[in-house]
């Protein structure tokens, strides 16, 4: 597949440089205190052959303090935006004229990156060509999982539009890229749009050709077209939502596939679920929440925060 050379020049990220920049900036961020990694313990909770990865946070004090600061600013009528201006000590690379790459300040997963729009856009806006161009420019460098929390109900914590990418597998010694990946083998298709019937909630699924990473621009156009098809397939896109982007869903993508899950609620009891949770990598704050998760089962939690399938 050949890319459009004019558009290819719009990608500012030089091939073969991103991983070195991540390592360099991570070292700098830790040394100067800008990067405040949150340590976790983790265990696997097996359900019907799926090994759900569950991380237990050991210390959320700094992240909670930062959120409280944002909430106080909001009450005073001030919109606090950590991406405008962004912290220079967290800057990794320019991706394109519209996007740049930052380290996730309060990262739980190592080498967790944010793909951020340079200008302010709402986090519940629909994704566009430029978003997917930046996504594929990063996927060309990192064989990982890209995700987008489409709105607060889907787990978004910041209003400024940003995708995220984490290397896979999500934990050491995992054979699967993400925990729920084995279920994707059951996907049924109508053309290039499919669904995973073994999941108890509405979802849309599509496969990518293996050569897409060779041209981020061609890949972005194909992904954009599939994205709209999937949104329509899961009843998220109609005449109303085309004029009002505020729909709640999780978007996940790798070099091989993309996956969309509509959301009905942000939490199950006290447990918050974002795109990583939909992927089968859940996060709990303490052992009490861990016990809730084990009692109610991980898939039961995902069913509750998703949209019932039938």
C-alpha positions as CSV (number, residue, x, y, z in Angstrom):
1,X,0.0,0.0,0.0
2,X,1.5,3.4,-1.0
3,X,1.0,6.5,1.1
4,X,0.2,10.0,-0.2
5,X,3.6,11.6,-0.1
6,X,2.2,15.1,0.5
7,X,0.4,13.9,3.6
8,X,3.3,11.7,4.7
9,X,5.4,14.9,5.1
10,X,2.8,16.1,7.7
11,X,4.0,13.4,10.1
12,X,6.7,15.0,12.2
13,X,7.6,12.0,14.2
14,X,10.8,10.5,12.7
15,X,10.6,6.7,12.3
16,X,12.8,4.8,14.8
17,X,13.0,7.6,17.4
18,X,10.0,7.3,19.7
19,X,11.2,4.5,21.9
20,X,14.5,6.1,22.7
21,X,12.7,9.4,23.4
22,X,10.3,7.6,25.8
23,X,13.3,6.1,27.8
24,X,15.2,9.4,27.8
25,X,12.2,11.4,29.0
26,X,11.1,8.8,31.5
27,X,14.5,9.0,33.2
28,X,14.4,12.8,33.2
29,X,10.8,12.9,34.4
30,X,11.6,10.6,37.4
31,X,14.7,12.5,38.3
32,X,13.0,15.9,38.3
33,X,9.8,14.7,39.9
34,X,7.5,15.5,37.0
35,X,6.7,11.9,36.4
36,X,4.9,10.4,39.5
37,X,4.5,6.7,38.8
38,X,2.0,4.9,41.0
39,X,3.1,1.5,42.2
40,X,0.7,-1.4,42.0
41,X,0.5,-5.0,42.9
42,X,-1.4,-7.2,40.5
43,X,-3.0,-10.6,40.3
44,X,-4.9,-12.6,37.7
45,X,-8.6,-13.4,38.2
46,X,-9.7,-16.3,35.9
47,X,-13.2,-16.4,34.6
48,X,-14.3,-18.8,31.8
49,X,-10.8,-19.2,30.5
50,X,-10.0,-15.4,30.5
51,X,-7.2,-14.3,32.8
52,X,-8.3,-10.8,33.9
53,X,-5.4,-8.6,35.0
54,X,-6.4,-6.8,38.2
55,X,-4.0,-4.1,39.6
56,X,-4.3,-2.9,43.2
57,X,-3.2,0.6,43.7
58,X,-0.8,1.1,46.6
59,X,-0.8,5.0,46.8
60,X,-3.2,7.4,45.1
61,X,-2.5,10.3,47.3
62,X,-0.7,12.4,44.7
63,X,-3.3,11.7,42.0
64,X,-6.1,12.5,44.4
65,X,-4.5,15.7,45.4
66,X,-4.1,16.7,41.8
67,X,-7.8,15.9,41.1
68,X,-8.9,17.9,44.1
69,X,-6.9,20.9,42.8
70,X,-8.7,20.6,39.5
71,X,-12.1,20.3,41.2
72,X,-11.5,23.4,43.3
73,X,-10.4,25.4,40.2
74,X,-13.6,24.2,38.4
75,X,-15.8,25.4,41.3
76,X,-14.1,28.9,41.0
77,X,-15.0,28.9,37.3
78,X,-11.6,28.1,36.1
79,X,-11.0,25.2,33.7
80,X,-7.8,23.5,34.7
81,X,-6.1,21.9,31.7
82,X,-2.9,19.9,32.2
83,X,-2.3,19.8,28.5
84,X,-2.5,23.6,27.8
85,X,0.2,24.4,28.5
86,X,1.7,20.9,29.0
87,X,4.6,20.1,31.4
88,X,7.8,20.4,29.3
89,X,9.4,17.7,31.6
90,X,6.7,15.2,30.3
91,X,7.1,16.1,26.6
92,X,8.2,13.1,24.4
93,X,7.8,14.1,20.8
94,X,5.9,16.0,18.1
95,X,3.8,13.6,16.2
96,X,2.1,15.9,13.6
97,X,0.9,19.5,13.2
98,X,-2.1,18.6,15.2
99,X,-0.8,16.2,17.9
100,X,2.0,15.7,20.3
101,X,3.1,12.9,22.7
102,X,3.4,13.2,26.5
103,X,4.3,10.8,29.3
104,X,1.3,10.0,31.5
105,X,2.1,11.9,34.7
106,X,0.5,9.4,37.1
107,X,1.2,6.2,35.2
108,X,0.3,2.8,36.5
109,X,1.7,1.0,33.4
110,X,5.3,1.6,32.4
111,X,5.9,3.7,29.2
112,X,2.3,4.9,29.2
113,X,1.9,7.7,26.6
114,X,-0.7,10.3,25.9
115,X,-1.4,11.3,22.3
116,X,-2.7,14.9,22.8
117,X,-4.3,17.4,20.5
118,X,-2.3,20.7,20.4
119,X,-5.4,22.8,20.4
120,X,-8.3,22.2,22.8
121,X,-10.9,19.8,21.8
122,X,-13.5,18.1,24.0
123,X,-12.8,14.5,25.1
124,X,-16.2,13.4,24.0
125,X,-15.8,14.6,20.5
126,X,-15.7,12.0,17.8
127,X,-12.3,10.9,16.6
128,X,-11.1,12.2,13.3
129,X,-8.5,11.6,10.5
130,X,-5.8,13.6,12.4
131,X,-6.4,11.5,15.6
132,X,-6.0,8.3,13.6
133,X,-3.0,9.6,11.7
134,X,-1.2,10.3,15.1
135,X,-2.4,6.9,16.4
136,X,-0.8,5.0,13.5
137,X,2.4,7.1,13.6
138,X,2.8,5.8,17.2
139,X,1.7,2.3,16.4
140,X,4.3,2.2,13.7
141,X,6.9,2.7,16.5
142,X,5.3,0.7,19.4
143,X,3.4,-2.6,19.1
144,X,0.9,-1.7,21.8
145,X,-2.7,-0.9,22.7
146,X,-4.2,2.4,21.8
147,X,-7.3,3.5,23.6
148,X,-9.7,6.4,23.9
149,X,-12.1,7.0,26.8
150,X,-15.0,8.7,24.9
151,X,-16.5,10.9,27.6
152,X,-16.7,10.9,31.4
153,X,-19.1,7.9,31.5
154,X,-16.4,5.9,29.6
155,X,-13.7,6.8,32.2
156,X,-12.3,10.0,30.9
157,X,-10.6,12.1,33.6
158,X,-9.6,15.1,31.5
159,X,-11.7,17.2,29.1
160,X,-8.9,17.9,26.6
161,X,-9.0,15.3,23.8
162,X,-6.3,12.6,24.1
163,X,-5.8,9.1,23.0
164,X,-3.4,6.8,25.0
165,X,-1.0,4.1,24.1
166,X,0.6,1.4,26.3
167,X,3.0,-1.3,25.2
168,X,1.7,-4.9,25.2
169,X,1.4,-7.3,26.8
170,X,0.0,-5.4,29.7
171,X,1.8,-7.5,32.4
172,X,5.0,-9.6,32.4
173,X,4.8,-13.2,31.2
174,X,1.5,-12.7,29.5
175,X,1.1,-14.6,26.2
176,X,-1.9,-12.5,25.1
177,X,-1.6,-8.9,24.1
178,X,-4.6,-8.0,26.2
179,X,-6.6,-10.4,28.5
180,X,-9.8,-10.5,26.4
181,X,-8.0,-11.1,23.1
182,X,-8.8,-14.9,23.0
183,X,-12.5,-14.0,22.6
184,X,-11.8,-12.1,19.4
185,X,-11.3,-15.4,17.6
186,X,-15.1,-15.9,17.9
187,X,-15.9,-12.6,16.0
188,X,-18.6,-12.9,13.4
189,X,-18.6,-10.4,10.4
190,X,-20.9,-8.7,8.0
191,X,-18.3,-7.4,5.5
192,X,-15.5,-5.6,7.4
193,X,-17.7,-4.9,10.5
194,X,-18.0,-7.6,13.1
195,X,-19.0,-8.3,16.7
196,X,-17.7,-10.6,19.4
197,X,-20.7,-12.8,20.4
198,X,-19.0,-14.3,23.5
199,X,-19.1,-10.9,25.2
200,X,-22.3,-10.1,27.2
201,X,-22.5,-6.5,26.1
202,X,-22.9,-4.6,22.8
203,X,-19.6,-4.3,20.9
204,X,-18.2,-3.7,17.4
205,X,-15.0,-5.3,16.0
206,X,-12.9,-5.0,12.9
207,X,-9.6,-6.5,11.6
208,X,-6.8,-4.5,10.0
209,X,-4.5,-5.7,7.2
210,X,-1.0,-6.3,8.4
211,X,0.6,-3.8,6.0
212,X,-1.3,-0.7,7.4
213,X,1.5,0.3,9.7
214,X,3.6,1.0,6.6
215,X,1.5,4.1,5.8
216,X,0.0,6.0,8.7
217,X,-2.0,8.2,6.3
218,X,-3.6,5.4,4.4
219,X,-4.2,3.6,7.6
220,X,-5.8,6.7,9.2
221,X,-8.3,7.0,6.3
222,X,-9.3,3.3,6.5
223,X,-9.6,3.4,10.3
224,X,-11.8,6.5,10.1
225,X,-14.2,4.8,7.7
226,X,-14.3,1.6,9.8
227,X,-14.8,3.7,13.0
228,X,-17.9,5.3,11.6
229,X,-19.2,1.9,10.4
230,X,-18.7,0.5,13.9
231,X,-20.3,3.4,15.6
232,X,-23.4,2.9,13.4
233,X,-23.3,-0.9,14.0
234,X,-23.5,-0.4,17.8
235,X,-26.2,2.3,17.5
236,X,-24.0,5.2,18.6
237,X,-24.2,7.2,15.4
238,X,-27.5,8.6,14.1
239,X,-28.9,11.9,13.0
240,X,-28.8,13.2,16.6
241,X,-25.2,12.2,17.4
242,X,-23.9,13.5,14.1
243,X,-24.9,17.0,15.4
244,X,-24.0,16.2,19.0
245,X,-20.8,14.2,19.6
246,X,-21.5,13.5,23.3
247,X,-21.8,9.7,23.2
248,X,-20.1,7.4,25.7
249,X,-17.9,4.6,24.5
250,X,-14.5,3.0,24.8
251,X,-12.3,2.7,21.7
252,X,-9.4,0.2,21.6
253,X,-7.0,-0.5,18.7
254,X,-3.8,-2.4,18.0
255,X,-1.9,-3.0,14.7
256,X,-4.3,-5.9,14.1
257,X,-7.8,-4.8,15.1
258,X,-10.1,-2.1,16.5
259,X,-12.9,-2.5,19.0
260,X,-15.7,-0.2,20.2
261,X,-17.9,-0.7,23.3
262,X,-20.8,1.7,24.2
263,X,-21.0,2.6,27.9
264,X,-24.0,3.0,30.1
265,X,-22.2,4.0,33.4
266,X,-18.8,5.0,34.6
267,X,-18.7,2.8,37.8
268,X,-19.8,-0.6,39.0
269,X,-20.4,0.1,42.7
270,X,-17.2,1.9,43.7
271,X,-15.0,0.5,40.9
272,X,-14.3,2.8,38.0
273,X,-13.9,1.2,34.6
274,X,-12.1,2.8,31.6
275,X,-10.9,1.4,28.3
276,X,-8.2,-0.7,29.9
277,X,-10.9,-2.3,32.1
278,X,-12.9,-3.2,28.9
279,X,-9.7,-4.8,27.6
280,X,-9.6,-7.0,30.7
281,X,-7.1,-5.0,32.8
282,X,-9.0,-3.7,35.7
283,X,-7.9,-1.3,38.5
284,X,-9.0,-1.4,42.1
285,X,-8.1,1.0,44.9
286,X,-7.9,-1.4,47.8
287,X,-8.6,-5.0,48.9
288,X,-12.2,-4.2,49.6
289,X,-12.8,-3.4,45.9
290,X,-10.8,-6.5,44.9
291,X,-13.2,-8.6,46.9
292,X,-16.2,-6.9,45.2
293,X,-14.6,-7.7,41.9
294,X,-14.1,-11.4,42.8
295,X,-17.6,-11.7,44.2
296,X,-19.3,-10.1,41.2
297,X,-16.9,-11.5,38.6
298,X,-14.9,-9.3,36.1
299,X,-17.2,-10.1,33.1
300,X,-20.2,-9.3,35.3
301,X,-18.8,-5.9,36.0
302,X,-18.1,-5.2,32.3
303,X,-21.6,-6.2,31.5
304,X,-23.0,-3.7,34.0
305,X,-21.0,-0.8,32.7
306,X,-21.6,-1.7,29.1
307,X,-24.9,-1.9,27.2
308,X,-26.8,-5.1,27.5
309,X,-26.7,-7.2,24.4
310,X,-30.3,-8.3,23.9
